[in-house]
Amino acid sequence: MSKDKQIAQEQTENAKEAAEFQNQAIRDFVEERAADTRTKGPVNESTTRLPDNQNRMITQHNRQM
């Protein structure tokens, strides 16, 4: 293997290792800081969606404008 190919291969391997390290660091940060979506929050489930009738009335109003 020529010296240039060996240097290029080593640089590629170093870049891959750095990318893997950065990806793992980001995953660890997100897992540590992100909220658990499985836990119930302050949102009331009954108010998260508009009733169909209210949604229809809003849509009609917006079309008139």
Backbone as a printed PyTorch tensor [residue, N CA C, xyz], in Angstrom:
tensor([[[  0.8540,  -1.1690,   0.0000],
         [  0.0000,   0.0000,   0.0000],
         [  0.9030,   1.2360,   0.0000]],

        [[  0.5770,   2.1830,  -0.8200],
         [  1.4150,   3.3800,  -0.8890],
         [  1.1930,   4.2480,   0.3510]],

        [[  2.1260,   5.1390,   0.5710],
         [  2.0730,   5.9940,   1.7560],
         [  0.8430,   6.8960,   1.7280]],

        [[  0.4900,   7.4200,   0.5380],
         [ -0.6770,   8.3020,   0.4140],
         [ -1.9750,   7.5650,   0.7290]],

        [[ -2.0920,   6.3230,   0.2480],
         [ -3.3030,   5.5360,   0.5210],
         [ -3.4050,   5.2190,   2.0050]],

        [[ -2.2760,   4.9290,   2.6130],
         [ -2.2730,   4.6020,   4.0360],
         [ -2.6810,   5.8210,   4.8650]],

        [[ -2.2010,   6.9830,   4.5050],
         [ -2.5630,   8.2130,   5.2150],
         [ -4.0430,   8.5050,   5.0270]],

        [[ -4.5490,   8.3470,   3.8050],
         [ -5.9690,   8.5960,   3.5240],
         [ -6.8470,   7.6320,   4.3080]],

        [[ -6.4350,   6.3630,   4.3750],
         [ -7.2020,   5.3670,   5.1170],
         [ -7.2100,   5.6930,   6.6140]],

        [[ -6.0740,   6.1240,   7.1330],
         [ -5.9940,   6.4800,   8.5500],
         [ -6.8650,   7.6950,   8.8590]],

        [[ -6.8680,   8.6670,   7.9640],
         [ -7.7110,   9.8430,   8.1580],
         [ -9.1900,   9.4690,   8.1160]],

        [[ -9.5550,   8.5650,   7.2220],
         [-10.9460,   8.1060,   7.1280],
         [-11.3640,   7.3980,   8.4110]],

        [[-10.4880,   6.5470,   8.9300],
         [-10.7930,   5.8380,  10.1690],
         [-10.9220,   6.8110,  11.3450]],

        [[-10.0460,   7.7890,  11.3900],
         [-10.1220,   8.7970,  12.4590],
         [-11.4210,   9.5840,  12.3730]],

        [[-11.8350,   9.9350,  11.1580],
         [-13.0830,  10.6760,  10.9780],
         [-14.2760,   9.8290,  11.4100]],

        [[-14.2580,   8.5380,  11.0830],
         [-15.3470,   7.6410,  11.4860],
         [-15.4260,   7.5290,  13.0040]],

        [[-14.2650,   7.3820,  13.6490],
         [-14.2440,   7.2860,  15.1110],
         [-14.7620,   8.5660,  15.7570]],

        [[-14.3670,   9.7100,  15.2050],
         [-14.8340,  10.9850,  15.7430],
         [-16.3400,  11.1280,  15.5680]],

        [[-16.8550,  10.7070,  14.4170],
         [-18.2960,  10.7880,  14.1670],
         [-19.0590,   9.8700,  15.1120]],

        [[-18.5600,   8.6640,  15.3360],
         [-19.2100,   7.7350,  16.2620],
         [-19.2220,   8.2990,  17.6820]],

        [[-18.1120,   8.8900,  18.0950],
         [-18.0300,   9.4840,  19.4260],
         [-19.0300,  10.6300,  19.5580]],

        [[-19.1030,  11.4820,  18.5330],
         [-20.0290,  12.6120,  18.5710],
         [-21.4780,  12.1190,  18.5930]],

        [[-21.7970,  11.1130,  17.7870],
         [-23.1550,  10.5590,  17.7750],
         [-23.5310,  10.0070,  19.1400]],

        [[-22.6130,   9.3000,  19.7660],
         [-22.9000,   8.7340,  21.0840],
         [-23.0910,   9.8300,  22.1140]],

        [[-22.2790,  10.8850,  22.0350],
         [-22.4090,  11.9950,  22.9760],
         [-23.7660,  12.6770,  22.8140]],

        [[-24.2030,  12.8450,  21.5800],
         [-25.5070,  13.4670,  21.3170],
         [-26.6240,  12.5690,  21.8400]],

        [[-26.5370,  11.2700,  21.5890],
         [-27.5650,  10.3390,  22.0860],
         [-27.6530,  10.3860,  23.6100]],

        [[-26.4990,  10.3710,  24.2610],
         [-26.4890,  10.4200,  25.7220],
         [-27.1230,  11.7100,  26.2320]],

        [[-26.8020,  12.8270,  25.5880],
         [-27.3540,  14.1100,  25.9960],
         [-28.8630,  14.1250,  25.8240]],

        [[-29.3440,  13.6570,  24.6770],
         [-30.7820,  13.6710,  24.4100],
         [-31.5200,  12.7630,  25.3820]],

        [[-30.9890,  11.5750,  25.6140],
         [-31.6390,  10.6520,  26.5420],
         [-31.6900,  11.2390,  27.9490]],

        [[-30.6510,  11.9470,  28.3280],
         [-30.5810,  12.5080,  29.6660],
         [-31.4950,  13.7210,  29.8350]],

        [[-31.5770,  14.5570,  28.8160],
         [-32.2830,  15.8300,  28.9280],
         [-33.7080,  15.8220,  28.3970]],

        [[-34.0170,  14.9150,  27.4880],
         [-35.3420,  14.9180,  26.8680],
         [-36.3820,  14.4020,  27.8550]],

        [[-37.5710,  14.9310,  27.7240],
         [-38.6700,  14.4840,  28.5820],
         [-39.1310,  13.1000,  28.1520]],

        [[-39.5850,  12.3490,  29.0990],
         [-40.1230,  11.0260,  28.8120],
         [-41.5400,  11.2000,  28.2920]],

        [[-41.7730,  10.8150,  27.0440],
         [-43.0910,  11.0200,  26.4310],
         [-44.1330,  10.0590,  26.9790]],

        [[-43.7090,   9.0620,  27.7090],
         [-44.6780,   8.1040,  28.2540],
         [-45.3280,   8.5920,  29.5320]],

        [[-44.7760,   9.6220,  30.1340],
         [-45.3660,  10.1350,  31.3600],
         [-46.4100,  11.1880,  31.0330]],

        [[-47.4210,  11.2550,  31.8410],
         [-48.4890,  12.2280,  31.6240],
         [-48.0140,  13.6090,  32.0410]],

        [[-48.3040,  14.5750,  31.1960],
         [-47.9150,  15.9400,  31.4820],
         [-49.1030,  16.7540,  31.9420]],

        [[-48.9640,  18.0810,  31.9270],
         [-50.0290,  18.9440,  32.4130],
         [-51.1960,  19.0930,  31.4330]],

        [[-51.1260,  18.4480,  30.2720],
         [-52.1860,  18.5750,  29.2720],
         [-53.3320,  17.6360,  29.6220]],

        [[-54.5240,  18.1800,  29.5890],
         [-55.7130,  17.3810,  29.8230],
         [-56.0790,  16.6840,  28.5190]],

        [[-56.1550,  15.3820,  28.5320],
         [-56.4150,  14.6200,  27.3110],
         [-57.7450,  14.9910,  26.6570]],

        [[-58.7260,  15.4090,  27.4420],
         [-60.0340,  15.7220,  26.8720],
         [-60.0230,  17.0520,  26.1150]],

        [[-59.0140,  17.8770,  26.3110],
         [-58.9760,  19.1820,  25.6420],
         [-57.8980,  19.2590,  24.5660]],

        [[-57.2800,  18.1570,  24.2430],
         [-56.1920,  18.2070,  23.2710],
         [-56.6810,  18.3260,  21.8410]],

        [[-57.9010,  17.9310,  21.5700],
         [-58.4400,  18.0220,  20.2110],
         [-59.7420,  18.8110,  20.2190]],

        [[-59.9560,  19.5130,  19.1300],
         [-61.2200,  20.2440,  18.9940],
         [-62.3140,  19.2700,  18.5710]],

        [[-63.5090,  19.4620,  19.0640],
         [-64.6150,  18.6300,  18.5900],
         [-64.8280,  18.8670,  17.0900]],

        [[-65.3480,  17.8700,  16.4030],
         [-65.5470,  17.9690,  14.9570],
         [-66.4150,  19.1640,  14.5760]],

        [[-67.4690,  19.4180,  15.3380],
         [-68.3640,  20.5130,  15.0180],
         [-67.6480,  21.8610,  15.1460]],

        [[-66.8700,  22.0190,  16.1750],
         [-66.1420,  23.2740,  16.3550],
         [-65.0790,  23.4370,  15.2680]],

        [[-64.4180,  22.3650,  14.9190],
         [-63.4180,  22.4020,  13.8600],
         [-64.0610,  22.7830,  12.5290]],

        [[-65.2580,  22.2550,  12.2430],
         [-65.9760,  22.5720,  11.0110],
         [-66.3650,  24.0420,  10.9740]],

        [[-66.8050,  24.5760,  12.1130],
         [-67.2110,  25.9810,  12.1640],
         [-66.0010,  26.8990,  11.9550]],

        [[-64.8730,  26.5600,  12.5080],
         [-63.6520,  27.3540,  12.3140],
         [-63.2470,  27.3320,  10.8520]],

        [[-63.3320,  26.1590,  10.2490],
         [-62.9640,  26.0350,   8.8340],
         [-63.8840,  26.8830,   7.9640]],

        [[-65.1680,  26.8410,   8.2110],
         [-66.1010,  27.6480,   7.4300],
         [-65.8160,  29.1330,   7.6220]],

        [[-65.5370,  29.5450,   8.8340],
         [-65.2380,  30.9380,   9.1040],
         [-63.9830,  31.3930,   8.3450]],

        [[-62.9670,  30.5380,   8.3430],
         [-61.7230,  30.8860,   7.6680],
         [-61.9030,  30.9590,   6.1540]],

        [[-62.7750,  30.1580,   5.6000],
         [-63.0360,  30.1840,   4.1570],
         [-63.7610,  31.4680,   3.7530]],

        [[-64.5570,  32.0250,   4.6500],
         [-65.3180,  33.2350,   4.3390],
         [-64.4090,  34.4630,   4.2840]],

        [[-63.3010,  34.4040,   4.9540],
         [-62.4140,  35.5760,   5.0230],
         [-61.6440,  35.7880,   3.7520]]])
